[in-house]
């Protein structure tokens, strides 16, 4: 997505079963609940951008596969920690 995107609203891409990969904007500030739930994300690690200041663990709920999310330093977590969904 282009770097002009700073907000992804709740349920923005929910249920888009053809959505397999994500590349976030480097300026993303907010990732809404259920934003990418029930998509078809392929098995891979998802790295959230350093700009992100708010996100829900339910943002990726319901995807099949062994996906992991790496939180940014800005979210107050160790960048080496992965969170599975």
N, C-alpha and C positions, 0 to 999 in steps of 0.2 A: 504494500500500500504506500502511497506517496507520503513524504514527510510533512505534508500540509495537514494530515489527519492527526488531530490531538485527542479526540474522544471517540470511543466505540461504545454505543449505547447498549443497554440491556437487551438481550435477545436479538442483536443486530444480524447475526448470521446463523441463528438457531435452525437446525434441521436441514441445512444445505449439504446434502449427502455427497455432492460432487466436490466439495471443498476438502482438499487433501493436504495442503501446505499453507503456512502462514509466514509472511515476512512483515514484521511490524514497522510502523513509522518510527523514526528516531526521535520524534517529538511527542509521542503518545503520552498523555497524562492520565487518562481514565480508561479502564477496560471493564465494561459492565458485566453484571451477573448474567450467566447463561449466554453470553455473547457468541460463543462458538460451541454450544452444547449440541449434542446429537448430530455432529458433522462426521466426516469420514477421514479425520486426520490420520495420516500415516504414522507408523512407528518412528518417532524421532524425538529429539529434545527441543523444547520450545524455550527460547531465551527472551525474556521480557526486557524491553529497553530501559536504560538507566533513567530516562525521563519519567517513567511511570510512577505515579504517586498513589494510585488507588486501583485495586483489583480484587475480584472475588474468586475464591477457590472454585466456585461453581461456574466460572467462565468457560471451562472446558468439559463440564460434566457430560457423561454419556457417550464419549468417543470410544471406539473400539481400539484395541492395541495397547502397547506398553509405552505410553507417552509420559514424558517428564517435563516439568516446568522448572526453569531456573529463575529464581527471583533476583531482582537487581539490588545493589547496595542501598539504593534510595528507599526501598521498602523495609530496610532495617534487618535484612537477613544476610547470612553468609553466602556469598556468590558461589561457593562450592557445594552448597546444599541443593539437592534436587527434590521436587515434590511430585509424586506420581499421581496420575488421575486416570 
